[in-house]
Amino acid sequence: MIYQKMLLRDFDKTLMAVALLLFALGLVFLMSATSVRGQEMNFGYITKQIVSFAIAIIVMLAVMNVDYQRLIDASWVIYSVNILMLILLMFIGRARLGAQRWFALGTFAVQPSEFIKVTFVLALASYISGRRYALNRLENLIGPFFIFSAPFVLVILQPDLGTASLLAPTLFIMLYAGGANLKHLLSIGGAGIACMPVFWHFLRDYQRQRLLVFMNPNTDPLGAGYTIIQSKIAVGSGGLFGKGWLAGTQNQLNFLPERHTDFIFSVVGEEWGFVGGALLVLLYFVLIRRIFRIARLTSDTAGKLIAVGIGTYLAFQVVINIGMTIGLMPVVGIPLVFISYGGSSLVATFMAVGLVLNVAMRRSTF
Amino acid sequence: MIPANTAKEEAIMTMISGMFALLLLGLVYTQVLNYETYFTQSQRNFIRVLPIDGPRGRIFDRNGRILVNNRISFDVSCVYQEIGPKDAFIKTVSGILGVPARQIIKALNRASESSLSAPVVICEDIDSKKAIALEELESDLQGLMVENRSKRDYILADSGAHIFGYLGEINEEELERLKDYGYRMRSLIGRSGVEKYFNNYLTGIDGGEQIEVDSKGRRVNVLGLKEPVAGKDIWLTVDTRLQLLADKLLANKTGAIRVMDVHDGALLAMASRPSYDPNIFIDPDGGGERLRLLRSPSKPLVNRALGGLYPPGSIFKIVVACAGLETKRISRSTRFVCPGRFSLGSAVFHCWKELGHGSQDIVEAIKNSCNVFFYNTGRALGVDTIESYAVKLGFGRPAGIELQEESAGLVPGRLWKMIALKDAWYEGETVNYAIGQGYLLVTPIQIIRMTAAVANGGRLVRPYIVKRIGAVDVSGMRFQDTGISQETLRIVREGMKRSVQDDSGTGRRARVEGLSIGAKTGTAQNPKGAPHAWFTGFAPWDDPKIAIVIIIEHGGKGGIGPADMAHQIFAEVKDAGLV
């Protein structure tokens, strides 16, 4: 039944096309980011990324195949499994770069925190839409905060500030879209910010260091500040038109750490310049607009909230990621969706896209 | 179908649009407005200029024998960020170099503070076997580098040190002044001698290699090369054989020896003791020794031939003899009787020979160095005439050698005494003046200049030591005529010849078979202890070519130690075919 004419009528081709285009561009950037001047091209990363892409497409199609209402119904199971994985991770996870974020699965490493963003959105949409009573009463916000707190605390414990920094705005915006009182939300948000000093105590040393460095990268130019300084140099030296593909000196001479993962935008900025960088930002913007268009056109609360939630976390992820390469945001360690190297992120992102497409295709069936 | 209320979605989208707009502004700010800054920084990141030393010019002797050379020195340095496990690194490097681990840890600490990927020196000038051993390990020992540098090598060690001088690292003030001329931190600059006064010729022009490096400072590409230019070589007038002999003769003594061409002033040897090894000043471990040299009360860094001030003693009798004969106060046949003493009022002045020399003419008086003859002559001349002849023969001012470390000496007179001591001149002082005692102070180079003038027919030559710079001959002879008559000079030379030739002459110990020599010895009283011993002479007597001067501080009688040394030098001069 999946490719019935009726379903295909509302299949958002633009959204799909932009997502695929972003991935294709990502391969081009990734090729540059994984090459080193004076060394033969290493296609290992590209090959792995393409394999991940194949898996991502299969997962996306699978997600699209099932009516999202069924997924909403099953959201508690999905959410609980994901939470369980995060708990399990604390005991058997593979530590990389000082954080336990991965499960080893053959040659692939699965990162449950990439998926929690989608499953959290699903669970929250389900909770809000399942309750008929209004969210504009303060006590009714307690449930959503429990749904939020479990993954939030778990990813912070990993520690994964990046994912945590995406969950918070997603929660607030979904609550707002679901009808919560803006005053209530602002007070809670204000209280959360006021609690930051307490929160500071729970941070690891390297995280504190990163936040301090965000304020002033020159405090530790060879340590924590190194990445941000080198990244700014890379992006800035790209100028208007960039240094050309494979011609970025910051990139090709290895001055940029993590340039194929979290800092891939530095490579884009250096080699493709402002024109390339702005075009990429614009593509993301088109993608997000498309997702919010679907939200607007969907009358079903659950469907609408899914689109809002996914649109919100993708938007924040893009802005935070690119922002940190030019020093606008603190370095929190999140990948650039569709582009950064990494299977979990790619699969989770296409899963999210599939979910939104699912909503778009089925919103008019009732 | 369109849901009634989409205001919230639109509000959220507006906020997100705002975020994206901010992001674009950030990109404009970074990539467009601050492009220049970041572009420069990216260039600085990957382009590095490795200086290549332009070697200093070498120094040769008159026969083309190399005296100061440059050799390759191997310096071990490291790039801290590249080093793998520190403990293993320290252990391996310390094992091969044979230096304590503590020294390497110290260097590593320095390296960890240095800016990104700049190499820091661990150990300078290691021997070539260790360098090869380390170079073989370079690929395993990440972060280690063995670099070649050009290092000054003073082949004669402490011989001729005062001619060559020494090098020192440029100081901040000089760097500020000279940085436009290619000097940089740790550049070496001449501190004395030829190294100092010919520094601008000797200094090479550093070249450089512009290389592309990766984030670990490893060379990826060569972008450009500027060849270094070596400094100009310098040829000296020095004869290494004589120089080595002079230094050997002075070993364990304090004093100076000069050997000079009487006609053009070319210095064949210039030794001064105590000496030092100029290599110490470029040796990284030479710090303690350097400090000792600088603080030593015997002042080994002073070139005694140029800077040392001594009373001339009897050597000065040559000046008085010239003055007496020129002013006709005495003649070839004037005789004075020497009873061993000379009275002036109530004061009594002694001859060095207690029983006296008996009746003496000028030639015998020079031969015997008779004080009484010169007391009489001096008294007849008066202080003003002695003073003017001392000046005529080059005393009281620098001899004009290129190495400007010369003292002027002191030629006293009535005016000088009035100004300096606020006292009148006494006749007793004139009598003392005539035998080279009293306030008079001279340098060995002034004495040899005087001897050369007597030998060459009355011309005061300008001593020099640099013959050629690169391809340019700079030996251009310069002299002043003293105006002293040939007859006078002939008589003085006669006396100097007899001083060596006669068995009773004061300089007889300098005699060399088959070579006629003229000489005058001196024993200069001084308040600090035993008298200074002088010897000056020239050869061959009938066609003078070479002059020498020797002073041994507190060396006793000039007719003994210095005359023996002169004997060896004249023998060497004859052997080398210089006369």
HADDOCK unambig.tbl for C-alpha pairs under 7 A between the chains (distance, minus, plus):
assign (segid A and resid 177 and name CA) (segid B and resid 8 and name CA) 5.88 0.50 0.50
assign (segid A and resid 177 and name CA) (segid B and resid 9 and name CA) 6.76 0.50 0.50
assign (segid A and resid 233 and name CA) (segid B and resid 38 and name CA) 4.84 0.50 0.50
assign (segid A and resid 233 and name CA) (segid B and resid 41 and name CA) 6.56 0.50 0.50
assign (segid A and resid 233 and name CA) (segid B and resid 42 and name CA) 6.03 0.50 0.50
assign (segid A and resid 234 and name CA) (segid B and resid 42 and name CA) 6.92 0.50 0.50
assign (segid A and resid 235 and name CA) (segid B and resid 31 and name CA) 6.39 0.50 0.50
assign (segid A and resid 236 and name CA) (segid B and resid 30 and name CA) 4.91 0.50 0.50
assign (segid A and resid 236 and name CA) (segid B and resid 31 and name CA) 4.23 0.50 0.50
assign (segid A and resid 236 and name CA) (segid B and resid 34 and name CA) 6.54 0.50 0.50
assign (segid A and resid 236 and name CA) (segid B and resid 35 and name CA) 5.20 0.50 0.50
assign (segid A and resid 236 and name CA) (segid B and resid 38 and name CA) 5.10 0.50 0.50
assign (segid A and resid 236 and name CA) (segid B and resid 39 and name CA) 6.73 0.50 0.50
assign (segid A and resid 237 and name CA) (segid B and resid 31 and name CA) 6.65 0.50 0.50
assign (segid A and resid 237 and name CA) (segid B and resid 35 and name CA) 5.49 0.50 0.50
assign (segid A and resid 237 and name CA) (segid B and resid 38 and name CA) 4.79 0.50 0.50
assign (segid A and resid 237 and name CA) (segid B and resid 39 and name CA) 4.00 0.50 0.50
assign (segid A and resid 237 and name CA) (segid B and resid 42 and name CA) 6.49 0.50 0.50
assign (segid A and resid 238 and name CA) (segid B and resid 31 and name CA) 6.37 0.50 0.50
assign (segid A and resid 239 and name CA) (segid B and resid 31 and name CA) 4.57 0.50 0.50
assign (segid A and resid 239 and name CA) (segid B and resid 32 and name CA) 5.61 0.50 0.50
assign (segid A and resid 239 and name CA) (segid B and resid 35 and name CA) 5.25 0.50 0.50
assign (segid A and resid 240 and name CA) (segid B and resid 31 and name CA) 6.41 0.50 0.50
assign (segid A and resid 240 and name CA) (segid B and resid 32 and name CA) 6.06 0.50 0.50
assign (segid A and resid 250 and name CA) (segid B and resid 42 and name CA) 6.65 0.50 0.50
assign (segid A and resid 253 and name CA) (segid B and resid 214 and name CA) 4.34 0.50 0.50
assign (segid A and resid 253 and name CA) (segid B and resid 215 and name CA) 5.98 0.50 0.50
assign (segid A and resid 254 and name CA) (segid B and resid 214 and name CA) 5.99 0.50 0.50
assign (segid A and resid 254 and name CA) (segid B and resid 215 and name CA) 5.27 0.50 0.50
assign (segid A and resid 255 and name CA) (segid B and resid 214 and name CA) 6.87 0.50 0.50
assign (segid A and resid 255 and name CA) (segid B and resid 215 and name CA) 4.60 0.50 0.50
assign (segid A and resid 274 and name CA) (segid B and resid 27 and name CA) 6.62 0.50 0.50
assign (segid A and resid 274 and name CA) (segid B and resid 31 and name CA) 5.96 0.50 0.50
assign (segid A and resid 278 and name CA) (segid B and resid 24 and name CA) 6.49 0.50 0.50
assign (segid A and resid 292 and name CA) (segid B and resid 9 and name CA) 6.91 0.50 0.50
assign (segid A and resid 292 and name CA) (segid B and resid 13 and name CA) 6.99 0.50 0.50
assign (segid A and resid 296 and name CA) (segid B and resid 6 and name CA) 5.76 0.50 0.50
assign (segid A and resid 296 and name CA) (segid B and resid 9 and name CA) 6.27 0.50 0.50
assign (segid A and resid 297 and name CA) (segid B and resid 2 and name CA) 5.96 0.50 0.50
assign (segid A and resid 297 and name CA) (segid B and resid 3 and name CA) 6.56 0.50 0.50
assign (segid A and resid 298 and name CA) (segid B and resid 3 and name CA) 7.00 0.50 0.50
assign (segid A and resid 299 and name CA) (segid B and resid 3 and name CA) 5.32 0.50 0.50
assign (segid A and resid 315 and name CA) (segid B and resid 16 and name CA) 6.94 0.50 0.50
assign (segid A and resid 319 and name CA) (segid B and resid 19 and name CA) 6.94 0.50 0.50
assign (segid A and resid 319 and name CA) (segid B and resid 20 and name CA) 6.69 0.50 0.50
assign (segid A and resid 319 and name CA) (segid B and resid 23 and name CA) 6.64 0.50 0.50
assign (segid A and resid 323 and name CA) (segid B and resid 23 and name CA) 6.40 0.50 0.50
assign (segid A and resid 326 and name CA) (segid B and resid 30 and name CA) 6.94 0.50 0.50
